[in-house]
């Protein structure tokens, strides 16, 4: 049965101001993983800052040619060298991303329904051996806590975690939000903790303005912030700044980069916010300055 509400505030309960210590590795909750798993994580997350700027371009697996992703060869290939890791599908990787790309790749491993159907009715859509064949640094899978097919999506994740542990392949659980779910800290604490408890090596989730620090504090593995819908550039930079200041180990942004008027300038500004703690206003000035230059 559900636990009774605590009389203490969330800040008191989760002690978000006290970072979790993980001896043996720079990412929290990952100190006891195998060498190969740590090595792949260290390709995605910068060991110096402990953070990552992932570029999410996997939207087409259920949305088709999303705005900004109509021509991956023209819009995304030029951005790939500028991120810390690319989150994409194996189809796009094989068909479009040059094989001399030096950035690590995290592959979308779930799928099934399109935007025309019930999204939570997903299955594992890739053999882990194909991820190894493609030299992936990780695999990502959607988890629909509260969705119609919640149990299936959780079991999809745990099956993938078992395979990942067997081969040294980190699994990123992506918390999905259905149309009837409330986007608040209480929901995301539930979703992220379930994913971590059942073995996800890191979790991608959304930022909420109230209580995001309690989400990161209560999740014992790294959290990367999902970019979500397209925002004005200053708002997106502010969201990224707040997320990392409140405990996120980076971001996995898509539309707020590739739908920007100046995608190269935007990813450069996001990198300064995430890796160097640049304040949003200054990062926005950087964005505008780079945008004014040709090719930004």
The 8 nearest C-alpha neighbors of each residue, nearest first, counted from 0:
[[1, 2, 3, 4, 189, 5, 193, 145],
 [2, 0, 3, 4, 189, 5, 185, 186],
 [3, 1, 0, 4, 5, 6, 189, 185],
 [2, 4, 5, 1, 0, 6, 7, 8],
 [3, 5, 2, 6, 7, 1, 8, 9],
 [4, 6, 7, 3, 8, 12, 2, 9],
 [5, 7, 4, 8, 3, 9, 12, 11],
 [8, 6, 5, 11, 12, 9, 10, 4],
 [9, 7, 11, 10, 12, 6, 5, 13],
 [8, 10, 12, 11, 13, 7, 213, 210],
 [11, 9, 8, 12, 13, 14, 15, 213],
 [12, 10, 8, 9, 14, 13, 7, 15],
 [11, 13, 9, 10, 14, 8, 7, 5],
 [12, 14, 15, 10, 213, 11, 9, 216],
 [15, 13, 16, 11, 10, 17, 12, 216],
 [14, 16, 216, 13, 17, 212, 213, 10],
 [15, 17, 14, 18, 212, 216, 10, 245],
 [16, 18, 15, 14, 19, 216, 13, 20],
 [19, 17, 20, 16, 15, 216, 246, 14],
 [18, 20, 27, 17, 21, 216, 219, 28],
 [19, 21, 18, 22, 27, 28, 26, 17],
 [20, 22, 27, 30, 28, 24, 23, 19],
 [23, 21, 24, 30, 20, 25, 27, 31],
 [22, 24, 30, 21, 25, 31, 29, 26],
 [25, 23, 30, 26, 22, 21, 29, 27],
 [24, 26, 49, 46, 27, 21, 23, 30],
 [27, 25, 24, 29, 28, 49, 221, 21],
 [28, 26, 21, 29, 220, 221, 19, 25],
 [27, 29, 220, 219, 30, 21, 26, 221],
 [28, 30, 27, 32, 31, 26, 24, 21],
 [31, 29, 24, 23, 21, 32, 22, 28],
 [30, 32, 29, 33, 23, 28, 24, 22],
 [31, 33, 29, 30, 36, 37, 34, 35],
 [32, 34, 36, 35, 37, 31, 167, 164],
 [35, 33, 37, 36, 38, 32, 167, 39],
 [36, 34, 38, 167, 37, 33, 39, 168],
 [35, 37, 167, 39, 33, 38, 34, 168],
 [38, 36, 40, 34, 35, 39, 41, 33],
 [37, 39, 35, 41, 36, 40, 34, 42],
 [38, 40, 136, 42, 36, 41, 37, 35],
 [41, 39, 37, 43, 42, 38, 44, 36],
 [42, 40, 38, 44, 39, 43, 37, 46],
 [41, 43, 39, 40, 44, 103, 38, 136],
 [42, 44, 40, 41, 84, 83, 103, 51],
 [45, 43, 51, 41, 50, 42, 49, 40],
 [44, 46, 49, 47, 50, 48, 51, 41],
 [47, 45, 49, 48, 41, 44, 25, 50],
 [48, 46, 45, 49, 50, 25, 274, 44],
 [49, 47, 50, 274, 45, 46, 275, 44],
 [48, 50, 46, 45, 47, 44, 25, 26],
 [51, 49, 248, 249, 44, 48, 45, 274],
 [52, 50, 249, 44, 83, 53, 45, 250],
 [51, 53, 250, 83, 82, 249, 251, 270],
 [52, 54, 251, 84, 83, 85, 82, 51],
 [53, 55, 85, 252, 251, 253, 86, 82],
 [56, 54, 253, 86, 252, 251, 57, 53],
 [55, 57, 87, 58, 253, 86, 54, 68],
 [56, 58, 87, 59, 88, 55, 60, 86],
 [59, 57, 60, 56, 62, 61, 65, 63],
 [58, 60, 63, 62, 61, 57, 64, 65],
 [61, 59, 58, 62, 57, 63, 110, 88],
 [60, 62, 113, 59, 63, 114, 58, 112],
 [63, 61, 59, 58, 114, 60, 65, 113],
 [62, 64, 59, 65, 61, 60, 58, 113],
 [65, 63, 69, 59, 68, 66, 62, 67],
 [66, 64, 68, 63, 67, 62, 69, 59],
 [67, 65, 68, 69, 64, 258, 254, 257],
 [66, 68, 258, 69, 257, 65, 74, 70],
 [67, 69, 65, 70, 71, 66, 64, 74],
 [68, 70, 64, 67, 71, 65, 66, 74],
 [71, 69, 72, 68, 73, 74, 67, 75],
 [70, 72, 75, 74, 68, 73, 69, 76],
 [71, 73, 76, 70, 95, 74, 75, 96],
 [72, 74, 70, 71, 75, 76, 77, 69],
 [75, 73, 71, 72, 70, 76, 77, 68],
 [74, 76, 71, 78, 77, 72, 73, 79],
 [75, 77, 79, 72, 78, 74, 96, 73],
 [78, 76, 75, 79, 74, 80, 73, 72],
 [79, 77, 75, 76, 81, 80, 263, 82],
 [78, 80, 76, 81, 77, 82, 75, 85],
 [81, 79, 78, 82, 102, 77, 100, 101],
 [82, 80, 78, 79, 83, 266, 267, 263],
 [83, 81, 84, 52, 80, 79, 53, 54],
 [82, 84, 52, 53, 51, 43, 102, 81],
 [85, 83, 53, 103, 82, 104, 43, 102],
 [84, 86, 104, 54, 53, 105, 87, 55],
 [87, 85, 55, 105, 106, 54, 56, 104],
 [86, 88, 57, 56, 106, 107, 85, 55],
 [89, 87, 107, 106, 90, 91, 57, 92],
 [88, 90, 92, 91, 93, 106, 87, 107],
 [89, 91, 88, 93, 92, 94, 95, 87],
 [92, 90, 94, 95, 88, 89, 93, 96],
 [93, 91, 89, 96, 90, 95, 94, 88],
 [94, 92, 90, 91, 95, 89, 96, 97],
 [95, 93, 91, 92, 90, 96, 89, 97],
 [94, 96, 91, 92, 72, 93, 97, 71],
 [95, 97, 92, 76, 98, 93, 94, 91],
 [98, 96, 99, 100, 95, 76, 92, 93],
 [99, 97, 100, 96, 93, 101, 92, 95],
 [98, 100, 97, 101, 96, 102, 80, 103],
 [101, 99, 98, 97, 102, 80, 96, 79],
 [102, 100, 99, 103, 80, 98, 79, 104],
 [101, 103, 84, 100, 80, 83, 104, 85],
 [104, 102, 84, 136, 42, 43, 85, 101],
 [103, 105, 85, 135, 84, 136, 86, 106],
 [104, 106, 137, 86, 138, 136, 135, 85],
 [107, 105, 138, 87, 88, 86, 139, 108],
 [106, 108, 139, 88, 87, 138, 109, 140],
 [109, 107, 125, 124, 140, 139, 123, 106],
 [110, 108, 123, 124, 140, 122, 107, 121],
 [111, 109, 121, 124, 122, 112, 123, 60],
 [110, 112, 121, 122, 113, 120, 109, 124],
 [113, 111, 118, 116, 121, 120, 110, 117],
 [112, 114, 61, 115, 116, 62, 111, 118],
 [113, 115, 116, 62, 61, 118, 112, 117],
 [116, 114, 113, 117, 112, 118, 61, 62],
 [115, 117, 114, 112, 113, 118, 120, 119],
 [118, 116, 119, 120, 112, 115, 114, 113],
 [117, 119, 120, 112, 116, 114, 121, 113],
 [118, 120, 148, 121, 117, 143, 146, 147],
 [121, 119, 118, 148, 117, 112, 122, 111],
 [122, 120, 111, 110, 119, 112, 109, 152],
 [121, 123, 109, 110, 124, 111, 155, 120],
 [122, 124, 109, 155, 125, 108, 110, 121],
 [125, 123, 109, 108, 110, 122, 126, 111],
 [126, 124, 108, 123, 127, 109, 129, 130],
 [125, 127, 128, 129, 130, 124, 123, 108],
 [126, 128, 130, 129, 125, 131, 162, 163],
 [129, 127, 131, 126, 130, 132, 125, 133],
 [128, 130, 132, 127, 131, 126, 133, 125],
 [129, 131, 127, 133, 135, 128, 132, 134],
 [132, 130, 134, 128, 133, 129, 135, 127],
 [133, 131, 129, 130, 134, 128, 135, 127],
 [132, 134, 130, 131, 135, 129, 89, 93],
 [135, 133, 131, 132, 130, 136, 104, 103],
 [134, 136, 104, 130, 137, 133, 105, 131],
 [137, 135, 39, 104, 105, 103, 134, 168],
 [138, 136, 105, 169, 135, 168, 170, 106],
 [137, 139, 106, 170, 105, 107, 108, 171],
 [140, 138, 171, 107, 108, 170, 172, 106],
 [139, 141, 109, 172, 108, 173, 107, 171],
 [140, 142, 173, 172, 174, 175, 109, 143],
 [143, 141, 152, 174, 173, 175, 153, 144],
 [142, 144, 146, 175, 149, 119, 145, 152],
 [145, 143, 149, 146, 190, 142, 175, 174],
 [144, 146, 149, 143, 147, 180, 177, 148],
 [147, 145, 149, 143, 148, 144, 119, 177],
 [146, 148, 149, 119, 145, 120, 143, 117],
 [149, 147, 119, 146, 151, 120, 150, 152],
 [148, 150, 146, 143, 152, 144, 151, 147],
 [151, 149, 153, 152, 148, 154, 144, 143],
 [150, 152, 154, 148, 153, 149, 155, 120],
 [151, 153, 155, 142, 149, 154, 150, 143],
 [154, 152, 150, 156, 155, 151, 142, 149],
 [153, 155, 157, 151, 156, 152, 158, 150],
 [156, 154, 152, 158, 153, 157, 123, 151],
 [155, 157, 159, 153, 154, 158, 160, 152],
 [156, 158, 160, 154, 159, 155, 161, 153],
 [159, 157, 161, 155, 160, 156, 154, 162],
 [158, 160, 162, 156, 157, 161, 163, 155],
 [161, 159, 163, 157, 162, 158, 164, 156],
 [162, 160, 158, 164, 159, 163, 157, 165],
 [163, 161, 165, 159, 160, 164, 166, 158],
 [164, 162, 168, 160, 166, 165, 161, 167],
 [163, 165, 167, 161, 162, 166, 160, 168],
 [164, 166, 162, 163, 167, 161, 168, 160],
 [167, 165, 163, 164, 168, 162, 131, 35],
 [166, 168, 36, 164, 35, 163, 165, 169],
 [167, 169, 163, 137, 166, 36, 164, 170],
 [170, 168, 137, 200, 163, 36, 138, 167],
 [169, 171, 138, 200, 199, 139, 137, 160],
 [172, 170, 139, 201, 202, 199, 200, 138],
 [171, 173, 202, 140, 139, 199, 141, 203],
 [174, 172, 141, 203, 142, 140, 202, 175],
 [175, 173, 142, 204, 141, 203, 143, 172],
 [176, 174, 143, 142, 173, 141, 177, 144],
 [175, 177, 180, 178, 174, 143, 182, 181],
 [178, 176, 180, 179, 146, 175, 143, 145],
 [177, 179, 180, 176, 181, 146, 175, 182],
 [178, 180, 177, 181, 176, 146, 145, 182],
 [181, 179, 177, 178, 176, 182, 145, 186],
 [182, 180, 183, 179, 186, 176, 178, 177],
 [183, 181, 180, 186, 184, 207, 187, 176],
 [184, 182, 185, 186, 181, 207, 187, 209],
 [183, 185, 187, 186, 210, 188, 211, 214],
 [184, 186, 188, 183, 187, 189, 214, 210],
 [185, 187, 189, 184, 188, 183, 190, 182],
 [186, 188, 190, 184, 189, 185, 191, 183],
 [189, 187, 214, 185, 191, 186, 190, 184],
 [188, 190, 186, 187, 192, 191, 193, 185],
 [189, 191, 187, 193, 192, 188, 144, 186],
 [192, 190, 194, 188, 193, 189, 187, 218],
 [191, 193, 195, 218, 194, 189, 190, 188],
 [192, 194, 196, 190, 191, 195, 189, 197],
 [193, 195, 191, 197, 192, 199, 196, 190],
 [196, 194, 199, 192, 198, 197, 193, 191],
 [197, 195, 193, 198, 194, 192, 199, 219],
 [198, 196, 194, 195, 193, 199, 157, 156],
 [197, 199, 195, 196, 160, 200, 194, 157],
 [200, 198, 195, 201, 194, 170, 172, 171],
 [201, 199, 170, 169, 171, 198, 220, 195],
 [202, 200, 221, 171, 220, 199, 222, 172],
 [203, 201, 172, 222, 171, 173, 223, 204],
 [202, 204, 173, 223, 222, 224, 225, 172],
 [203, 205, 224, 225, 174, 173, 202, 223],
 [206, 204, 225, 224, 207, 227, 226, 203],
 [205, 207, 224, 211, 242, 208, 204, 225],
 [206, 208, 211, 209, 183, 184, 205, 210],
 [207, 209, 211, 210, 206, 238, 241, 183],
 [210, 208, 207, 211, 184, 183, 212, 206],
 [209, 211, 212, 213, 184, 208, 207, 214],
 [212, 210, 214, 213, 207, 209, 184, 206],
 [211, 213, 245, 215, 210, 214, 15, 216],
 [212, 214, 216, 211, 210, 215, 13, 15],
 [215, 213, 188, 211, 212, 217, 216, 218],
 [214, 216, 218, 212, 246, 213, 217, 247],
 [217, 215, 213, 15, 214, 218, 212, 13],
 [216, 218, 214, 215, 213, 219, 13, 188],
 [217, 219, 192, 215, 216, 220, 191, 214],
 [220, 218, 28, 217, 195, 27, 221, 216],
 [219, 221, 28, 201, 218, 27, 200, 195],
 [222, 220, 201, 248, 27, 202, 223, 26],
 [221, 223, 202, 247, 248, 203, 201, 215],
 [224, 222, 250, 203, 249, 248, 247, 251],
 [223, 225, 250, 204, 205, 203, 251, 206],
 [226, 224, 205, 251, 204, 227, 252, 203],
 [225, 227, 252, 251, 253, 224, 255, 228],
 [228, 226, 225, 229, 205, 254, 252, 253],
 [227, 229, 230, 254, 226, 255, 253, 225],
 [228, 230, 255, 254, 227, 231, 258, 226],
 [231, 229, 235, 234, 232, 255, 228, 233],
 [230, 232, 234, 233, 235, 229, 255, 259],
 [231, 233, 235, 234, 230, 236, 283, 255],
 [232, 234, 236, 235, 231, 283, 237, 279],
 [235, 233, 237, 231, 232, 236, 230, 238],
 [236, 234, 238, 232, 237, 233, 230, 239],
 [237, 235, 233, 239, 238, 234, 279, 240],
 [238, 236, 234, 240, 279, 235, 239, 233],
 [237, 239, 235, 241, 236, 240, 242, 234],
 [240, 238, 242, 236, 237, 241, 235, 243],
 [241, 239, 237, 242, 238, 243, 272, 236],
 [240, 242, 244, 238, 239, 243, 245, 237],
 [241, 243, 239, 245, 247, 240, 244, 238],
 [244, 242, 247, 246, 245, 240, 241, 249],
 [243, 245, 241, 242, 246, 240, 247, 276],
 [246, 244, 212, 242, 243, 241, 247, 211],
 [245, 247, 243, 215, 244, 212, 248, 242],
 [248, 246, 243, 222, 242, 249, 223, 245],
 [249, 247, 50, 223, 222, 221, 243, 246],
 [248, 250, 51, 50, 223, 247, 52, 243],
 [249, 251, 224, 223, 52, 252, 53, 225],
 [250, 252, 53, 225, 54, 55, 224, 52],
 [253, 251, 226, 54, 55, 225, 250, 255],
 [252, 254, 55, 256, 255, 54, 56, 257],
 [253, 255, 258, 256, 257, 229, 228, 252],
 [254, 256, 229, 253, 258, 259, 257, 252],
 [257, 255, 262, 254, 259, 253, 258, 265],
 [256, 258, 262, 254, 259, 67, 253, 255],
 [259, 257, 254, 67, 256, 255, 260, 262],
 [260, 258, 262, 261, 256, 257, 255, 265],
 [259, 261, 262, 258, 290, 257, 265, 256],
 [260, 262, 259, 295, 264, 290, 263, 265],
 [263, 261, 265, 256, 259, 257, 264, 266],
 [264, 262, 295, 266, 265, 261, 267, 78],
 [263, 265, 286, 295, 267, 289, 261, 262],
 [264, 266, 262, 268, 267, 263, 286, 256],
 [265, 267, 269, 263, 268, 264, 256, 270],
 [268, 266, 270, 264, 265, 269, 263, 271],
 [267, 269, 265, 271, 282, 270, 266, 286],
 [268, 270, 266, 272, 271, 267, 273, 265],
 [271, 269, 267, 273, 268, 272, 274, 266],
 [272, 270, 275, 268, 269, 274, 277, 273],
 [271, 273, 277, 276, 269, 270, 275, 240],
 [274, 272, 270, 271, 276, 275, 269, 249],
 [273, 275, 271, 48, 270, 272, 276, 50],
 [274, 276, 271, 277, 272, 273, 270, 48],
 [277, 275, 272, 273, 274, 278, 271, 240],
 [276, 278, 272, 275, 271, 282, 279, 281],
 [277, 279, 281, 280, 282, 276, 272, 240],
 [280, 278, 282, 237, 236, 281, 283, 277],
 [281, 279, 283, 282, 278, 284, 233, 237],
 [280, 282, 284, 283, 279, 278, 285, 277],
 [281, 283, 285, 279, 268, 284, 280, 286],
 [284, 282, 286, 280, 285, 281, 233, 279],
 [285, 283, 281, 287, 282, 286, 288, 280],
 [284, 286, 282, 288, 283, 287, 289, 268],
 [287, 285, 283, 264, 289, 284, 288, 268],
 [288, 286, 290, 284, 289, 285, 283, 291],
 [287, 289, 285, 291, 290, 286, 284, 292],
 [288, 290, 286, 292, 264, 291, 287, 295],
 [291, 289, 287, 295, 292, 288, 261, 264],
 [292, 290, 288, 289, 287, 293, 295, 286],
 [291, 293, 289, 290, 295, 294, 288, 287],
 [294, 292, 295, 291, 290, 289, 261, 264],
 [293, 295, 292, 263, 290, 261, 289, 291],
 [294, 263, 290, 264, 261, 293, 289, 292]]
